[in-house]
Amino acid sequence: MGQTLTGLLTSVRAIAGRPGTPAQGRPGGGPDQALLAALRICGDHLSALAAAGPLTDARRTRLIASIGTLTTACSTPGADAFDALLRTGQQALDSGGEAEARLALALADEATALRARSKGAWRLRGNALDALGRGEEAITAYERHLALQQNTAASRDVERRIATLRAAGDRIDEALTLFRETAGGRTDASGAGTEASGAAARLSRHLPAAEARAAFTDLVRLRTAEHGAGDPAVRRLAALYAEHRRLSDRDPVADPLLGGAEPIGVTGLRRLVAGRTVCLVADTPRTAEQEQRSGSPLAALIEGYDLVVRCDEARHTAPAARTDLHACTLRGGTPWKGPRWDRRAGTRLVFGDPLPHWRLALRSRLVPGAQDRVGDATLRRPLHDPALLGEEAGAGPASTAYTVLRLLDFLGTPARVDLIGFEGPAALSPREREWVGTRTANTDDTAVRIALR
């Protein structure tokens, strides 16, 4: 990968020039200046990756491949470089990380400069700003996208996100109003009162999300210290703070129970799977043997999906088998005593109830570094949570695969969902097979394709 990365960087510099230098003219014209600027930005990112050492992250490897596609499109007459630009920006977002989100935003800026009426470009810009915690700016970009989007159904996810961002900002506004109304005559001129006034002065819905959460946290802490947790105004302030945290995608404080991973909620998972092809692979001897066989059609098929999902404890699947999302269900009276989740996965979802058992299981069984993201408490019981599917619990226990399928169906954003290897011992229960049967769009010898609502 080091030589490939170096070679790609050389190609990018040859087409777009080095930072601060104009690109050399080419006979017959060349890419638009916005595309050349985008390539230079990609070159800067590639340089940073090269300086960071060997690449082991598959998501960044895919981003490099996407930059390669953009580079080829920019140097090929008649190629649609604009679509390649948008795909590179989206791949940067999918890679995760602040540097990649900044790259996505820079590419989105060039895309909107190139085509001001591109709904895809404005959606990318909104997503990038959102990922960077710049909610108010994200709302503006999302609204530009909606103004250009004619498909009502395709607009719903963006509309929901705008509503969530606005609701989070409204909680901040209400907290500041509450502080101003209750601070008069009740604030100690020194100590906690003065510090609380400072925290309120810093707090604004226009701040980046991390800064706003930090200021909000300080305000609640200081007002509680000043007036006590039983004070009605403090209770209301704490409730607003809790609602703001619930509406936020990310927990501002690294949770030691999550093994250094980032918590992901419903909105974050919806964005993670949006537009991507997903396969659920059963853990059976036959599937595992074919997947491990070099050059087998099944191995090639699975590798072609954007997200590979595996469920529960692997008994047959090879330890190094690709797992983008691992889901498991806590069962028994002491689920925290099960084997630790040491299989590498991009995202890990743990389904379980009651909440104290779920928390204890995460504390006991998560392995630091074995996952990048962990589903938070909003995803621990999707079938029965009134905020999600809200089904009655009397239907009996559900398999993990079925829970994942229902959750993906509820989210409604994957481009495709296939089941691979779910026959024999891995078969779903009769009621689960019935649900799958009503949504089966295609069946062949290898995969069952599910049509999402």
Residue pairs with C-beta under 8 A, 6 or more apart in sequence:
1 54
1 55
1 61
1 64
2 50
2 54
4 64
5 46
5 49
5 50
5 55
5 64
6 50
8 46
8 64
8 67
8 68
8 71
9 43
9 46
9 47
9 50
11 68
11 71
11 75
12 39
12 40
12 42
12 43
12 46
12 67
12 71
13 43
15 23
15 30
15 31
15 36
15 39
15 71
15 74
15 75
16 23
16 36
16 37
16 39
16 40
16 43
16 74
17 23
17 24
17 36
17 40
18 40
18 43
19 40
19 43
19 44
23 30
23 36
23 40
28 77
30 36
30 74
31 39
31 74
31 75
31 81
32 114
34 110
34 111
34 113
34 114
35 74
35 81
35 82
35 85
35 110
35 114
36 74
37 110
38 70
38 85
38 88
38 106
38 107
38 110
38 111
39 70
39 71
39 74
41 103
41 106
41 107
41 110
42 67
42 70
42 71
42 88
42 103
42 107
45 67
45 92
45 99
45 103
46 64
46 67
48 99
49 55
49 60
49 64
55 61
55 64
57 95
58 322
59 94
59 95
59 96
59 346
60 95
60 100
62 91
62 94
62 95
63 88
63 91
63 92
63 94
63 95
63 100
66 84
66 87
66 88
66 91
66 92
67 88
69 84
69 87
69 88
70 81
70 84
70 85
70 87
70 88
72 79
72 84
73 79
73 80
73 81
73 84
74 81
74 84
82 111
82 114
82 115
82 118
85 107
85 110
85 111
85 114
86 107
86 111
86 118
86 120
86 121
86 124
88 107
89 103
89 104
89 107
89 108
89 111
89 124
89 128
90 104
90 124
90 127
90 275
92 100
92 101
92 103
92 104
92 107
93 100
93 101
93 104
93 124
93 127
93 128
93 131
94 272
96 372
98 132
101 128
101 131
101 132
102 128
102 132
104 124
104 127
104 128
104 131
105 125
105 128
105 129
105 132
107 124
108 121
108 122
108 124
108 125
108 128
108 141
109 125
111 118
111 120
111 121
111 124
111 125
112 118
112 121
112 122
112 125
114 121
115 121
117 148
118 148
119 145
119 148
119 149
122 141
122 142
122 144
122 145
122 148
123 141
123 142
123 145
123 158
125 141
126 138
126 139
126 141
126 142
126 144
126 145
126 158
126 161
127 138
127 271
129 135
129 137
129 138
129 141
130 138
130 161
130 165
130 249
132 208
133 208
133 209
133 210
134 208
134 209
135 165
135 168
135 169
135 205
135 209
136 165
136 169
136 205
136 206
138 161
138 165
139 162
139 165
139 166
142 158
142 161
142 162
143 162
145 158
146 155
146 158
146 159
146 162
149 155
149 158
157 270
157 274
157 413
161 267
164 247
164 267
167 243
167 247
168 205
168 244
168 247
168 248
169 205
170 205
171 240
171 241
171 243
171 244
171 247
172 203
172 204
172 205
172 212
172 216
172 244
173 205
174 240
175 203
175 216
175 219
175 237
175 240
175 241
175 244
176 200
176 203
178 233
178 236
178 237
178 240
179 196
179 200
179 219
179 223
179 237
180 200
182 233
183 193
183 196
183 197
183 200
186 193
186 227
187 193
187 194
187 196
187 197
187 226
188 194
188 226
191 226
192 222
192 223
192 225
192 226
193 222
193 226
195 218
195 222
196 218
196 219
196 222
196 223
196 226
199 215
199 218
199 219
199 222
200 219
202 211
202 215
202 218
203 212
203 215
203 216
203 219
204 212
204 215
205 212
207 215
209 248
209 250
209 252
210 252
213 244
213 245
213 248
213 252
214 252
216 241
216 244
217 241
217 252
219 237
219 241
220 234
220 237
220 238
220 241
223 231
223 233
223 234
223 237
224 234
224 238
227 233
227 234
228 234
229 235
229 238
245 251
245 252
246 378
249 264
249 265
249 267
249 268
250 262
250 263
250 268
251 262
251 263
251 376
254 260
255 263
257 359
257 362
257 363
257 366
258 362
258 366
258 374
259 366
259 367
259 368
259 369
259 370
259 371
259 374
260 368
260 369
261 348
261 366
261 371
261 372
261 373
261 374
262 372
262 373
262 374
263 373
263 374
263 375
263 376
264 272
264 347
264 373
264 374
264 375
264 376
264 379
265 375
265 376
265 378
265 379
266 378
266 379
266 387
266 388
266 411
268 373
269 347
269 349
269 375
269 379
269 407
269 411
270 411
270 413
271 413
272 347
272 373
273 307
273 408
273 411
273 413
273 414
274 413
274 414
275 413
275 414
275 415
276 306
276 307
276 414
276 415
277 304
277 305
277 306
277 307
277 414
277 415
277 416
277 418
278 305
278 306
278 307
278 309
278 408
278 414
278 416
278 417
278 418
279 301
279 302
279 305
279 307
279 308
279 309
279 417
279 418
279 419
279 420
279 447
280 309
280 310
280 311
280 401
280 404
280 405
280 417
280 418
280 419
280 420
280 422
281 287
281 291
281 302
281 308
281 309
281 310
281 317
281 420
281 421
282 401
282 419
282 420
282 421
282 422
282 423
282 426
283 310
283 311
283 312
283 314
283 315
283 316
283 317
283 426
284 316
284 421
284 423
284 424
284 425
284 426
285 316
286 421
287 298
287 316
287 317
287 420
287 421
287 426
288 316
288 317
288 318
288 321
289 316
290 296
290 297
290 298
290 299
291 298
291 299
291 302
291 317
291 318
291 321
292 299
292 318
292 321
293 299
297 446
298 420
298 446
301 420
301 446
301 447
302 308
302 322
302 420
303 322
305 418
306 324
306 415
307 324
307 325
307 414
308 322
308 323
308 324
308 325
309 323
309 324
309 325
309 326
309 327
309 404
310 317
310 321
310 323
310 325
310 326
310 327
310 343
310 345
311 326
311 327
311 328
311 399
311 400
311 401
311 404
312 327
312 328
312 329
312 400
313 328
313 338
313 339
314 321
314 343
319 343
323 343
323 344
323 345
323 346
324 345
324 346
324 347
325 345
325 346
325 347
325 348
325 349
325 404
326 341
326 343
326 345
326 347
326 348
326 349
326 371
327 348
327 349
327 350
327 351
327 400
327 401
327 403
327 404
328 341
328 348
328 349
328 350
328 351
328 400
329 350
329 351
329 352
329 397
329 398
329 399
329 400
329 403
330 338
330 350
330 351
330 352
330 353
330 357
330 358
330 361
331 397
332 338
335 352
335 357
335 361
336 357
336 360
336 361
336 363
336 364
336 365
337 364
338 361
338 365
339 365
340 364
340 365
340 366
340 367
341 348
341 365
341 366
341 367
341 370
341 371
342 367
342 370
343 370
344 370
344 371
345 370
345 371
346 371
346 372
346 373
347 371
347 372
347 373
347 374
347 375
348 366
348 370
348 371
348 373
348 374
348 375
349 374
349 375
349 379
349 404
350 358
350 361
350 362
350 374
350 375
350 380
351 379
351 380
351 381
351 382
351 400
351 403
352 358
352 361
352 380
352 381
353 380
353 381
353 384
355 377
355 380
358 377
358 380
362 374
366 374
378 385
378 387
379 407
382 388
382 389
382 403
382 406
382 407
382 410
383 389
383 391
383 398
383 403
383 406
384 390
384 391
384 392
384 393
388 407
388 410
389 406
389 407
389 410
395 431
396 429
398 406
398 429
398 432
399 428
399 429
399 432
401 419
401 422
401 428
401 432
402 428
402 429
402 432
402 435
405 417
405 419
405 435
405 436
405 450
406 435
408 414
408 417
408 452
409 417
409 439
409 450
409 452
409 453
412 452
412 453
414 452
416 449
417 449
417 450
417 452
418 447
418 448
418 449
418 450
419 436
419 447
419 448
419 449
419 450
420 446
420 447
420 448
422 428
422 448
427 433
428 436
436 448
436 450
439 450
439 451
439 452
439 453
440 448
440 449
440 450
440 451
441 449
441 450
441 451
442 448
442 449
443 449
